[in-house]
Amino acid sequence: MGFGFRTGVRSARVAFGFAVYALVLGTVLVLVGAIAFISSGQWLLFGSMILIEGVFVYAFTRLAAQARNRRSAR
């Protein structure tokens, strides 16, 4: 099946583009949060932002793999 089958995405390029968009948006949000937490000295929350970034990277690799599988299925 691959990513995008249920959402109506027809192209593997669009699916991969969405994966890149989600990674960039998530990374920017995590960086803003990390800067805010570092500036106020909240190191525990900074650590949680690092964990959240790890989740974004993992999700990106899964979405990219699904887009790649969709590409090879055609």
Residue pairs with C-beta under 8 A, 6 or more apart in sequence:
1 70
2 12
2 15
2 66
2 67
2 69
2 70
2 71
2 73
3 9
3 15
3 18
3 19
3 63
3 66
3 67
3 69
3 70
4 10
4 11
4 12
4 14
4 15
4 18
4 66
4 67
4 70
5 70
9 15
9 18
12 67
12 68
12 70
12 71
12 74
15 63
15 66
15 67
15 70
16 63
16 64
16 67
16 68
18 63
19 60
19 63
19 64
19 67
20 60
22 56
22 59
22 60
22 63
23 56
23 57
23 59
23 60
26 52
26 53
26 56
26 59
27 53
27 56
30 49
30 50
30 52
30 53
30 56
33 45
33 49
33 52
34 46
34 49
34 50
37 43
37 45
37 46
37 49
38 46
